[in-house]
């Protein structure tokens, strides 16, 4: 119960835990008085709700200082030293600590953990400690829930460690300029979300638009579309124009390398129908020169279909996009009108 009070993350939670403590120990007023007069008058120094308002780099207690003090007392023993003698006893201990710190820095320069081996960290690996990267990895797990709103984020990691918090991570990735797209389409675009440019950007953009895991979703969509093509190969081969084109696309979908070579990149318009037919969605693809709409080949979309969008920028990169709710979108591409199943007319 005391631990819950100390770890309360806000003042409301603290007051709630304090009331529970009072109720639990109402038969021992002396204990409550001791807590109130000896400890809780200093709550700002040790209760999470207050300590998390300051830059502390993870040091929220005195254990490290007390440990160093105990080590020093053990080294000095009970013998009285003059200043020089004391320095000769303390110096080796400090030297060991400095060496350990340097070793940890060297480890950060050379060691690449699996979860750090992604393009998001490519410019800071070797310059930022492993511990700091671990904290950012954990913070990225909150990104989907937080979005880009500072109020929702709370910015705990920024405030306590000086590192990017969830909404800042999201903001840094939502950096696509809508001037990349056709002038007439700009009013339709609510936002654009960048993804890693490892050759899998198109797959990553679709995975993100579908709400999949930001790190592994690109592999899941490859597997989904591969299954769609294998099961409905004859249908899609008609759209692709030949068996050879169908086999080429299957070869692309069978690749799970990151980074991947250019010949394995996301390919439109062919993949567009795999996406819409597999997930029963409407896909809008926008660039500076075209805007394509893809719908399922076999079934009509629901009365209120899910519309996902991607953008093609810089001539070689796809990003995830959000369109204005209820905005008008172009007619489906001509391929659909020629090859769709009659049932898809609705």
C-alpha positions, -999 to +999 in steps of 0.1 A: +000+000+000+029+024+008+046+014-024+014+023-043+013+057-027+049+064-035+045+053-071+013+073-077+017+091-111-005+121-103-018+140-074-053+125-076-038+090-074-017+101-045-046+114-026-066+082-033-038+060-020-034+082+010-071+079+019-068+041+016-038+042+039-057+062+065-086+038+063-063+007+066-044+021+096-071+041+114-066+018+144-030+030+147-030+068+148+006+069+159+017+053+127-003+077+106+011+106+126+046+094+120+040+091+082+024+125+081+050+144+101+081+125+091+076+114+055+046+130+037+057+165+044+085+157+020+063+140-006+077+162-034+111+146-029+101+110-034+065+105-047+064+098-084+037+124-091+062+151-081+096+136-090+085+129-125+082+167-130+120+171-130+150+160-151+164+131-131+177+106-157+162+077-138+177+086-104+147+087-082+162+075-049+195+077-030+205+041-035+234+050-057+248+076-034+243+054-003+260+025-021+290+047-030+292+060+006+291+024+020+319+014-003+340+044+007+335+037+044+345+000+038+377+010+020+387+036+046+379+013+076+384+028+111+419+042+105+425+079+106+442+093+074+456+127+065+444+143+033+471+126+011+464+092+027+427+095+021+433+105-015+454+074-020+426+052-007+398+069-027+416+075-060+417+038-071+379+034-064+371+065-085+394+053-113+375+019-114+342+038-117+355+060-145+368+029-164+334+013-161+318+044-175+342+045-205+336+007-211+298+013-212+304+041-238+326+019-259+299-008-258+273+017-271+297+025-300+301-011-311+271-031-299+239-030-319+209-046-302+182-062-325+156-037-315+180-008-324+188-021-358+162-001-377+163+030-398+147+051-371+179+049-351+204+049-380+217+084-374+221+081-337+234+045-332+270+049-318+263+084-306+237+077-280+239+052-251+222+018-253+202+027-222+188+058-239+179+038-271+161+012-249+140+040-233+131+053-268+122+018-280+098+015-250+084+050-257+077+041-294+053+014-282+030+042-270+031+061-303-001+045-318-021+054-287-007+089-282-007+103-318+007+138-321-012+155-292+011+168-265-017+167-239-024+130-245+014+122-244+022+138-211+059+141-222+072+121-192+104+109-210+112+144-224+108+159-189+126+133-169+153+121-193+156+148-220+147+122-247+120+123-274+086+114-260+059+096-279+042+126-295+076+140-305+085+107-321+052+108-341+057+144-350+092+137-363+077+110-386+048+131-398+071+153-419+058+149-454+051+182-472+017+180-490+031+203-517+044+170-531+009+162-543-015+175-570-028+210-562-064+199-566-060+170-541-043+190-513-076+199-496-084+162-493-052+154-473-055+155-435-020+143-428+009+123-441+030+099-420+065+089-431+079+054-428+114+038-430+129+041-465+144+006-466+128-005-499+098-018-480+082+017-477+051+008-498+044-022-476+051-002-444+028+026-456-001+001-462+005-017-429+005+016-410-027+027-427-043-006-417-033-001-381-007-028-380+025-029-359+048+000-371+079-023-371+066-057-383+034-050-402+052-048-436+061-085-433+025-094-424+011-076-454+035-094-477+023-127-464-014-116-467-010-105-503+010-136-512-019-157-499-044-136-519-024-140-551-019-178-546-056-185-539-070-162-567-041-165-591-062-169-622-083-139-614-053-116-607-033-130-637-060-116-660-054-081-644-016-084-646-017-094-683+004-126-682+015-156-661+050-141-661+038-108-645+019-128-619+051-149-610+072-117-609+048-102-583+048-135-563+086-133-562+084-097-549+060-107-522+082-136-511+110-112-501+114-103-465+148-085-466+153-051-450+167-032-468+154-049-500+167-044-535+149-022-560+134-051-580+115-062-549+099-028-542+061-021-538+045-022-573+014-003-584-011-007-599-007-045-596-005-047-559-034-023-555-060-050-562-044-075-539-047-050-511-084-041-517-095-076-524-077-091-494-088-065-468-121-053-484-110-017-483-108+012-508-072+023-515-063+058-528-028+063-541-018+100-546+014+115-561+023+148-579+012+134-613-017+109-606-044+098-583-056+061-585-085+045-566-086+007-561-116-013-549-121-050-544-124-072-575-148-098-562-172-081-537-188-047-534-173-025-506-195-021-475-219+009-475-194+027-454-161+013-466-128+018-449-107+042-471-069+040-467-045+062-486-008+063-495+013+090-512+042+086-536+069+113-530+103+121-543+098+097-572+108+067-551+091+067-517+057+058-503+041+073-472+009+066-452-018+092-455-051+102-439-078+118-460-105+142-448-135+123-436-162+121-462-140+137-490-146+129-526-122+104-543-117+095-579-134+067-598-118+033-597-090+027-622-100+013-656-085-021-649-113-027-623-141-019-648-126-044-672-117-073-649-139-071-617-165-098-609-201-088-616-209-092-579-185-063-571-209-039-588-230-039-557 
